[in-house]
Amino acid sequence: MGSSQVVFDSAAMYVTAVDTNKDRLTRVRAIITALYEVAIKAAETGNIQEYQLDSGQTKIKTLYTGAEQVYKSIKAFETLETQLLNKLNGRNFRLMDSKNFIR
């Protein structure tokens, strides 16, 4: 019996194919890692046309016209990562009395 591979047409389809925010966060992080590899190659050669995320079970292939699009995509996915983390953990902050600060 051969192994089956799921091919996604876009990163959005890949991320939304799971139900939990924890699973979405894992997939967003995998995309960010793949995009950083593309950005490194783009910095080296200055010529990038596509990136591919291939985990053996899933495959995403996306075309870009240049390195700037890759950088914008990384920034967008990092924003999404932060939002998903906030949904999972909530936003944390600590209130301090002014007496705790060095004057």
N, C-alpha and C positions, 0 to 999 in steps of 0.2 A: 504494500500500500504506500503510495507516494505522499509526500507532505504537501499540504495545500497552502497557498499564499493568498492573502487578501490584498488587492490593489485598490488604493484610494486615489480619486482624481484630485483631491485637494487636502491640505492640512486641516481645513475646517471640518471636512467630512470625517477625517481620522479622529479629531478631538471630540466631536459630538457623537461618535458611534458608541461611546460608553455612557453609563448612567450616573456615576458618582463623580463628585468634584475631585476626589482623591485620584481616581483613574484619569480624569481629564488633566490634572496637574502633572501626573507622570508623563502623559503623552506630550503636553506642552514643553516640558523639560527636555524630552527626547528631540523634539523639533528644534529647540534652541541650540542644543548641542550640535545637531547636524548643520544648522545655519552658521554656527561659529566656525566649523570646519570649512564651509564654503567661503566665509569671510576671510579666513586665513589664506586660502588659495587665491581669492580675488586680490588681496593685498600683494601677494607675490607676483601674480601674472597680470592683474588688471583686466582680465577677460573671463567673465563667468556668464554662463547661459542657463544652467540648471543646477538644482540640487536634488539629491535623492536620499530619502530615509528608507533604509532596508534593514529590518530587524530579523529577517528570515521568515517571519510569519506575516508581516505587513510591509507594504511598499508604497511610498508616496514619491511622486516625481513632479517638480514644479519648475517652470521656466522663469528666468529673470532676464531683463534686458541689460542690467549692469550691476556693479557692486553697490551703488547707492540704494537700489531696491532691496538688496540683501540686508543692508544695515537698517533700513526702515522696518523691514519685516522682523528682524531681531528685536528692535525696540518695541514693536507692537506685541510680540509674543512675551517679552519680559513684563510688559504692563499687564497682560492677561494673566501671567503667572502670579504677579502680586495680588491681583483681584481674587484669584482662586485661593491663594493662601489666606487672604483676609476672610473669605467665606468659611474656610475650614477652621481657622484659629481665632477669628475675631481680631479686632484691632486692640492692641494693648498699649496702655500708657500709664504713667505713674505720676501722681500728684505729689508735689513736695512743698513744704513750708519754706518761706524765704529764709528762715534761720539755718537751713541746710546748705545754703550757698556761701562760698567764701567771698568776703567783701574786700 
